[in-house]
Amino acid sequence: MSKRIALLGFSIECNRFAPVATEHDFAAKTLLHGSAIMDDARAAAPRMLAELPGFVAAMDTAGPWTPVPIALAMAEPNGPVESGFFRRFIADLQTRLAAAGPVDGVYCVMHGAGLVEHDDDPEGTIQTLVRHIVGPNVPIVATYDLHGNISDADIDTIDGFIGYRTNPHMDMRACGTEAAHLLTRLLAGTKTHIAKIRLPIVPPTVTMLTGLDAHHRPYGELIDLGQARMREAPYDGVVLNVSVMGGFAFADTPFNGLTAVVTATDAAAARGLAMELAQAGWDRRTRFHPSLTSLPDAIALARSAGHAGKPALVFADVADNPGGGGRGNTMFLLEALHSAGITGALVGVINDPELAAEAHSLGEGARFTARFNRVSVSAFSKPFHAPAIIRRLHPGPVTGRRGIFAGNRVDLGPSVALDLDGITVVVISNRVQCADPVFFEAFGLDIAAARVVHVKSRGHFRGGFDEFFAHDQVIEVDTPGLTSPLLHHFAWQHLPRPVVPLDPHVVWNPS
């Protein structure tokens, strides 16, 4: 008889300093129930991220099984989730899972940096509920974003934990596939132990890259070490998964901190390898300090980029990253480029529905004054205006080409490419980070011909734009914003203190 596997998930990265996320934010991305989950998971260009499609494909390949799709909510990174929506979501999840009857296993698609207005650990809340419904003997496997802040409930309620290993996140589908393989082992009788050790290190986002040169990747070194050690004595064949969770500082929770999580068939092995990785992380603690390029220095680099044999540059607006809760509409870098008379530049993607709507009403070729942030005015998102020509309009839906959105259907909403005195600016209506070249290419723009490309993204653009820019062509610019890697700019309320890199004297006792 085929195994009945419940499928559910709640995935959002929450920035405590950003506006509240509502049901609309989930509906705009992925809010599915029942059979609609399977329809999207098996679609050629799904709306959901890749973990669940990877899991489903692996289970389909392995043999007969019976999916029991329950509920799946995914949203772009935002502020804490509105509590009323979350209560409705988990009530519906509870009803559907209880009505589904006995299941043989559960797969949970989580993030780990979620917040609700009155709950700092919605993932733990959901997993606790699921465990209560299915009972103590049904295996549960969960996948987590490596930006997850891992609580005790996130671990104690499940039998297998799998975190992403790449940043930019290029292995989401692979993690779903691994979850299917691990759950299959658990269904066959394998018993597991999960160890978790957290360090007093809250890595700024720009220090958490993987796959680059050693000087810039203390975090990547830890992930590589974990993958190597699990295949060596005494862990080979005993350790089933090693996850090094960097966490997400802006969630500002009591359980923030670089965390080693090890799933193994032996408790001592799980604990031993988790401790080994924690010590390796502590030994690298001085390298978790960000280094950014000032705005004046960035403009000086922009003046010479693409001239006299100098390479083109990509400027990462890391403090206004929609992928971390930023609003995608601060003007500091765009205004500086425009004031400096920089030409041959591409800027994207700016989230400004009102400006995009006006452009669509005027039509291609129209000249007008582009007024940014006429509505969304805040401490960071200030108004800016400039003469503009409407070069190309777009209805919004695109299919991702590279990086985290590859193969995904992404709806930018009514969008426009504007020419601001030699700077081409892509303006969208649905907030998303500029992580895929298609966000420019959909307007007929040639990225390879640009001298400067300014992206509203912290790091995921690297997985999409690496065919145009090498690591040494990436400039991380220091501007104000909701996702600034300079953590001293924020009024922390819940982070465990002292922590690296915020405090001068931090002590960790391995015992």
C-alpha positions as MATLAB code, in Angstrom:
seq = 'MSKRIALLGFSIECNRFAPVATEHDFAAKTLLHGSAIMDDARAAAPRMLAELPGFVAAMDTAGPWTPVPIALAMAEPNGPVESGFFRRFIADLQTRLAAAGPVDGVYCVMHGAGLVEHDDDPEGTIQTLVRHIVGPNVPIVATYDLHGNISDADIDTIDGFIGYRTNPHMDMRACGTEAAHLLTRLLAGTKTHIAKIRLPIVPPTVTMLTGLDAHHRPYGELIDLGQARMREAPYDGVVLNVSVMGGFAFADTPFNGLTAVVTATDAAAARGLAMELAQAGWDRRTRFHPSLTSLPDAIALARSAGHAGKPALVFADVADNPGGGGRGNTMFLLEALHSAGITGALVGVINDPELAAEAHSLGEGARFTARFNRVSVSAFSKPFHAPAIIRRLHPGPVTGRRGIFAGNRVDLGPSVALDLDGITVVVISNRVQCADPVFFEAFGLDIAAARVVHVKSRGHFRGGFDEFFAHDQVIEVDTPGLTSPLLHHFAWQHLPRPVVPLDPHVVWNPS';
ca = [
       0.000    0.000    0.000;
       1.384    3.433   -0.911;
       2.339    5.744    1.927;
       0.139    8.757    2.643;
       2.335   11.851    3.027;
       0.949   15.144    4.294;
       2.361   18.253    2.602;
       2.245   21.680    4.210;
       4.299   24.794    4.701;
       4.663   28.329    5.961;
       7.541   30.289    4.470;
       8.267   33.961    4.962;
      11.370   35.862    6.059;
      10.285   38.568    8.485;
      12.042   41.833    9.271;
      10.767   43.150   12.601;
      11.368   46.728   11.423;
       9.301   46.396    8.217;
       5.527   46.872    7.735;
       3.168   44.050    8.736;
       2.560   41.274    6.199;
      -1.094   40.576    5.398;
      -3.050   37.826    3.690;
      -2.719   39.838    0.482;
       1.074   39.428    0.594;
       0.712   35.641    0.692;
      -2.019   35.562   -1.960;
       0.257   37.571   -4.256;
       2.931   34.861   -4.019;
       1.627   31.451   -2.924;
      -1.431   30.718   -0.786;
      -2.723   27.285   -1.731;
      -4.883   24.584   -0.196;
      -5.636   20.974   -1.031;
      -5.212   19.781   -4.597;
      -4.128   23.244   -5.805;
      -0.806   22.575   -4.052;
      -0.121   19.539   -6.222;
      -1.227   21.338   -9.375;
       1.332   24.076   -8.778;
       4.089   21.717   -7.564;
       3.856   19.758  -10.821;
       3.448   22.819  -13.073;
       6.072   23.688  -15.680;
       6.563   27.128  -14.071;
       5.275   26.956  -10.491;
       4.557   29.998   -8.345;
       5.888   28.281   -5.209;
       9.587   28.049   -4.459;
      11.391   24.887   -5.441;
      11.510   22.717   -2.292;
       8.048   21.187   -2.625;
       8.341   20.591   -6.403;
      11.656   18.855   -5.718;
      10.100   16.705   -2.987;
       7.132   15.742   -5.149;
       9.314   14.854   -8.137;
      11.569   12.671   -5.969;
       8.604   10.862   -4.431;
       7.048   10.347   -7.873;
      10.300    8.805   -9.089;
      10.706    6.550   -6.046;
       7.419    4.725   -6.533;
       3.747    4.782   -5.587;
       2.739    7.231   -2.862;
      -0.345    9.195   -1.925;
       0.163   12.927   -1.455;
      -2.099   14.523    1.117;
      -1.775   18.257    0.369;
      -2.926   20.409    3.277;
      -1.979   24.102    3.097;
       0.951   26.158    1.835;
       1.621   29.853    2.478;
       4.638   31.675    1.007;
       5.246   35.410    0.753;
       7.974   37.806   -0.209;
      10.068   38.887    2.817;
       8.174   41.445    4.837;
       7.441   42.541    8.381;
       5.753   40.364   11.045;
       2.662   38.541    9.806;
      -0.707   39.938   10.821;
      -1.940   37.783   13.698;
      -5.519   37.449   12.431;
      -4.385   35.908    9.154;
      -2.020   33.538   10.933;
      -4.768   32.360   13.269;
      -7.022   31.670   10.284;
      -4.230   29.865    8.463;
      -3.350   27.484   11.271;
      -7.021   26.878   12.085;
      -7.568   25.846    8.478;
      -4.401   23.739    8.532;
      -5.563   22.017   11.706;
      -8.998   21.272   10.265;
      -7.641   19.939    6.994;
      -4.931   17.788    8.581;
      -7.313   16.306   11.148;
      -9.913   15.606    8.458;
      -7.325   13.912    6.258;
      -7.174   10.989    8.636;
      -4.070    8.962    9.498;
      -0.955    9.764    7.505;
       2.324    7.855    7.323;
       4.604   10.879    7.148;
       4.693   14.675    6.938;
       6.819   17.070    4.900;
       6.935   20.682    6.137;
       8.254   23.498    3.939;
       9.451   26.130    6.406;
      11.692   29.178    6.422;
      12.794   29.742   10.000;
      12.834   33.548   10.066;
       9.083   33.957   10.292;
       7.413   36.250   12.792;
       3.802   36.860   13.717;
       2.663   39.972   15.568;
       2.389   37.984   18.810;
       4.549   34.927   18.037;
       8.304   34.939   17.430;
       8.331   31.306   16.283;
       5.423   30.530   13.928;
       7.334   27.582   12.467;
       7.612   26.020   15.912;
       3.938   26.755   16.557;
       2.892   25.002   13.337;
       5.173   22.006   13.844;
       3.957   21.594   17.431;
       0.380   21.558   16.149;
       1.227   19.043   13.431;
       2.973   16.759   15.891;
      -0.036   16.899   18.216;
      -2.378   15.896   15.392;
      -0.345   13.088   13.792;
       1.021   11.661   17.024;
       4.516   10.812   18.267;
       5.326    7.986   15.866;
       4.701    9.583   12.475;
       7.979   10.839   10.951;
       8.141   14.545   10.138;
      10.833   16.096    7.954;
      11.228   19.853    7.484;
      13.312   21.983    5.143;
      14.506   25.419    6.259;
      16.126   28.433    4.655;
      19.697   28.887    5.931;
      18.547   32.316    7.180;
      16.347   30.539    9.721;
      16.614   31.370   13.423;
      16.258   27.970   15.029;
      14.294   27.529   18.267;
      13.962   24.422   20.398;
      10.442   23.804   19.034;
      11.762   23.863   15.474;
      13.911   20.833   16.339;
      12.055   18.950   19.066;
       8.907   18.430   16.968;
      10.504   16.723   13.945;
      12.652   13.750   12.953;
      14.715   15.236   10.145;
      16.022   18.779    9.581;
      17.413   20.006    6.258;
      18.717   23.543    5.741;
      19.835   25.175    2.518;
      23.557   24.936    1.837;
      23.962   27.638   -0.806;
      23.696   31.407   -0.586;
      22.506   32.583   -3.099;
      19.935   29.806   -2.702;
      20.591   27.529   -5.659;
      19.755   24.258   -3.903;
      16.111   24.664   -2.870;
      14.934   21.897   -5.183;
      17.830   19.694   -4.081;
      16.791   20.185   -0.442;
      13.263   19.055   -1.295;
      14.718   15.995   -3.005;
      16.868   15.253    0.047;
      13.804   15.602    2.281;
      12.027   12.927    0.226;
      14.976   10.559    0.533;
      15.267   11.149    4.280;
      11.551   10.668    4.858;
      11.708    7.434    2.882;
      14.413    6.173    5.236;
      12.372    7.169    8.259;
       9.319    5.361    6.872;
      11.505    2.259    6.520;
      12.308    2.360   10.236;
      15.412    4.553   10.627;
      15.443    6.408   13.963;
      17.127    9.778   14.321;
      18.500   12.250   16.829;
      18.871   15.975   16.152;
      21.489   18.120   17.892;
      21.482   21.925   17.875;
      24.203   24.277   19.134;
      23.828   28.045   18.812;
      26.670   30.574   18.979;
      26.560   34.207   20.154;
      27.203   35.314   16.555;
      24.556   37.100   14.486;
      26.125   37.219   11.017;
      25.295   40.297    8.907;
      23.765   39.205    5.621;
      26.772   40.136    3.469;
      29.057   37.841    5.489;
      26.981   34.732    4.687;
      27.976   34.015    1.100;
      28.934   30.547   -0.084;
      30.904   29.385   -3.073;
      33.325   32.330   -3.237;
      36.963   32.863   -2.320;
      37.900   31.984    1.246;
      38.470   35.550    2.470;
      34.835   36.434    1.876;
      33.155   33.254    3.001;
      33.649   32.284    6.656;
      30.084   31.008    6.580;
      30.632   29.022    3.400;
      33.691   27.443    4.983;
      31.522   26.115    7.821;
      29.029   24.608    5.403;
      31.832   22.986    3.406;
      33.401   21.652    6.596;
      30.136   20.082    7.701;
      29.617   18.382    4.341;
      33.166   17.027    4.384;
      33.119   15.789    7.981;
      29.817   13.916    7.657;
      31.498   11.711    5.055;
      34.513   10.949    7.262;
      35.048    8.794   10.346;
      33.398    8.600   12.773;
      30.356   10.233   11.154;
      30.180    8.511    7.763;
      26.955    6.506    7.502;
      25.741    7.812   10.867;
      25.142   11.511   10.162;
      22.255   12.004    7.725;
      22.283   15.779    7.412;
      24.415   18.723    8.495;
      22.929   22.209    8.383;
      24.708   25.390    9.429;
      22.067   28.045    9.927;
      23.315   31.614    9.668;
      20.029   33.120   10.780;
      18.348   36.404    9.901;
      19.373   39.280   12.146;
      16.408   41.527   11.321;
      13.915   39.067   12.818;
      15.348   40.185   16.190;
      14.401   37.074   18.191;
      15.730   35.624   21.461;
      17.062   32.639   19.474;
      18.989   34.530   16.815;
      22.481   33.183   16.273;
      24.657   31.039   14.047;
      23.456   27.491   14.719;
      24.766   24.039   13.829;
      22.017   21.439   13.383;
      22.916   17.780   12.847;
      20.537   14.889   12.149;
      22.052   11.472   12.840;
      21.190    7.922   13.826;
      23.338    8.278   16.947;
      22.843   11.018   19.539;
      26.523   11.272   20.471;
      27.535   11.623   16.825;
      24.967   14.354   16.263;
      26.140   16.267   19.289;
      29.827   15.718   18.525;
      29.676   17.055   14.990;
      27.440   19.976   15.993;
      30.016   20.928   18.631;
      32.879   20.600   16.155;
      31.137   22.966   13.742;
      30.224   25.399   16.503;
      33.857   25.592   17.561;
      34.896   26.199   13.946;
      32.340   29.002   13.749;
      33.608   30.578   16.945;
      37.173   30.429   15.643;
      36.016   32.537   12.659;
      34.052   35.082   14.708;
      36.228   38.081   13.789;
      35.380   37.574   10.126;
      31.667   38.187   10.621;
      32.050   41.955   10.330;
      30.704   43.646    7.183;
      32.734   45.907    4.918;
      30.774   48.164    2.549;
      31.643   50.831   -0.025;
      30.563   54.357    0.841;
      28.143   56.112   -1.500;
      30.720   58.762   -2.591;
      33.261   56.031   -3.336;
      30.653   54.071   -5.276;
      29.893   57.097   -7.469;
      33.605   57.593   -8.098;
      33.808   53.967   -9.249;
      30.736   54.459  -11.446;
      32.383   57.367  -13.282;
      35.223   55.173  -14.537;
      33.354   51.851  -14.905;
      33.369   50.558  -18.454;
      35.953   53.124  -19.623;
      39.646   52.720  -20.526;
      39.582   48.978  -20.097;
      37.973   49.083  -16.664;
      35.228   46.484  -16.110;
      31.555   47.206  -15.760;
      30.249   47.064  -12.189;
      27.135   45.870  -10.430;
      26.111   47.928   -7.384;
      24.183   45.974   -4.743;
      21.819   48.225   -2.801;
      22.104   45.880    0.177;
      20.282   48.158    2.643;
      17.102   48.186    0.542;
      16.800   44.508   -0.282;
      13.188   43.391   -0.875;
      14.517   39.894   -0.209;
      15.024   40.918    3.425;
      11.950   43.090    3.956;
      13.218   46.272    2.280;
      10.614   48.200    0.337;
      12.656   48.340   -2.872;
      12.126   52.070   -3.298;
      14.880   54.051   -1.585;
      16.385   56.673   -3.858;
      19.835   57.268   -2.330;
      21.850   55.413   -4.963;
      19.655   56.297   -7.954;
      19.618   59.979   -7.034;
      23.413   59.989   -6.585;
      23.949   58.330   -9.986;
      21.598   60.814  -11.631;
      23.143   63.852   -9.926;
      26.608   62.691  -10.987;
      25.504   62.487  -14.627;
      26.295   58.784  -14.909;
      25.063   57.306  -18.186;
      24.923   53.780  -19.559;
      23.434   52.554  -16.274;
      20.583   50.141  -15.562;
      18.643   50.445  -12.299;
      16.149   47.916  -11.049;
      13.826   47.014   -9.847;
      12.152   49.986   -8.137;
       8.855   49.178   -6.456;
       6.472   52.066   -7.200;
       2.954   51.005   -8.296;
       1.712   54.584   -8.654;
       4.539   55.578  -10.994;
       4.126   52.389  -13.045;
       0.391   53.010  -13.374;
       0.963   56.582  -14.561;
       3.432   55.373  -17.163;
       0.933   52.821  -18.472;
      -1.697   55.538  -18.760;
       0.681   57.742  -20.791;
       2.036   55.084  -23.151;
       5.403   54.278  -24.693;
       7.379   57.235  -25.982;
       5.718   59.740  -23.664;
       7.837   62.329  -21.873;
       6.891   63.317  -18.344;
       8.282   64.015  -14.893;
       8.774   60.703  -13.101;
       7.856   61.245   -9.464;
       9.078   58.423   -7.260;
       7.596   57.716   -3.824;
       4.710   60.141   -4.075;
       2.744   57.776   -1.786;
       5.211   55.432   -0.052;
       7.103   58.059    1.910;
       9.052   56.916    4.980;
      12.306   57.563    6.777;
      14.128   55.773    3.953;
      11.746   55.938    0.987;
      11.879   59.630    0.192;
      10.514   61.393   -2.918;
      12.680   61.950   -5.981;
      11.734   63.285   -9.406;
      13.442   63.611  -12.781;
      12.508   64.122  -16.445;
      11.784   60.737  -18.037;
      10.927   59.047  -21.315;
       8.817   55.884  -21.306;
      10.889   53.352  -23.253;
       8.972   50.094  -22.762;
       5.857   48.930  -20.918;
       5.312   45.379  -19.638;
       2.217   43.705  -18.117;
       4.272   41.960  -15.418;
       4.347   38.145  -15.638;
       7.763   36.691  -16.454;
       9.427   33.302  -16.125;
      12.671   33.328  -14.169;
      15.761   32.464  -16.191;
      18.581   32.071  -13.655;
      19.232   31.957   -9.917;
      16.563   31.561   -7.245;
      13.704   32.351   -9.639;
      14.842   30.025  -12.454;
      11.776   28.295  -13.873;
       9.400   30.144  -11.553;
       6.510   32.302  -12.650;
       7.056   35.776  -11.184;
       4.509   38.573  -11.610;
       6.122   42.014  -11.441;
       2.749   43.702  -11.948;
       2.350   46.526  -14.484;
       5.919   47.646  -15.087;
       7.894   50.157  -17.127;
      11.422   50.955  -18.290;
      12.121   54.682  -17.984;
      15.003   56.673  -19.431;
      16.259   59.245  -16.907;
      18.952   61.200  -18.773;
      20.868   58.101  -19.821;
      19.952   55.936  -16.823;
      17.363   53.252  -17.557;
      15.184   52.514  -14.537;
      12.816   49.533  -14.343;
       9.787   50.292  -12.170;
       7.480   47.479  -11.003;
       4.217   47.181   -9.088;
       4.742   43.981   -7.081;
       7.690   44.194   -4.708;
      10.427   41.638   -5.380;
      14.214   41.708   -5.286;
      16.166   42.065   -8.530;
      17.673   38.587   -8.559;
      17.120   37.519  -12.173;
      18.385   39.075  -15.426;
      14.919   38.591  -16.915;
      13.736   41.577  -14.854;
      15.759   43.729  -17.281;
      15.642   41.490  -20.343;
      11.832   41.493  -20.406;
      12.136   45.157  -21.466;
      14.675   44.425  -24.215;
      17.556   45.785  -22.122;
      21.104   44.534  -22.739;
      22.818   43.939  -19.396;
      26.144   43.148  -21.047;
      26.194   46.612  -22.661;
      25.688   48.517  -19.406;
      28.577   50.235  -17.638;
      26.819   50.110  -14.270;
      23.946   47.928  -13.075;
      22.255   48.936   -9.822;
      20.208   46.114   -8.245;
      17.822   46.155   -5.310;
      19.154   42.924   -3.838;
      21.541   41.798   -1.133;
      23.030   38.664   -2.584;
      20.656   36.536   -4.610;
      21.415   38.612   -7.690;
      24.810   36.884   -7.687;
      23.126   33.642   -8.704;
      21.359   35.343  -11.585;
      23.888   37.923  -12.785;
      27.111   35.924  -12.417;
      27.193   35.380  -16.176;
      27.788   39.146  -16.481;
      29.763   40.030  -13.334;
      32.572   38.275  -11.494;
      32.866   38.552   -7.725;
      35.364   41.441   -7.940;
      32.903   43.428  -10.065;
      30.309   43.446   -7.259;
      30.175   46.599   -5.120;
      28.105   46.418   -1.923;
      27.076   50.018   -1.268;
      26.483   51.566    2.147;
      23.141   53.394    2.040;
      20.378   53.773    4.650;
      17.605   51.190    4.679;
      15.633   48.487    6.465;
      18.207   45.805    5.602;
      21.507   47.560    6.254;
      24.200   45.002    7.150;
      25.587   47.559    9.626;
      23.644   46.175   12.569;
      24.427   49.026   14.956;
      21.885   51.143   13.042;
      18.973   49.213   14.568;
      17.244   49.383   17.957;
      17.380   45.712   18.912;
      14.891   44.504   21.510;
      15.161   40.714   21.574;
      18.584   39.625   20.309;
      20.530   37.719   22.950;
      23.330   40.038   24.011;
      26.272   40.274   23.919;
      26.729   38.991   20.365;
      29.263   39.308   17.563;
      29.496   41.730   15.755;
      27.445   44.170   17.843;
      29.318   43.939   21.134;
      33.033   44.247   21.944;
      33.324   41.533   24.585;
      31.566   38.290   23.690;
      32.278   34.983   25.402;
      31.173   31.498   24.409;
      31.513   28.548   26.751;
      31.352   25.265   24.807;
      30.150   23.408   27.885;
];
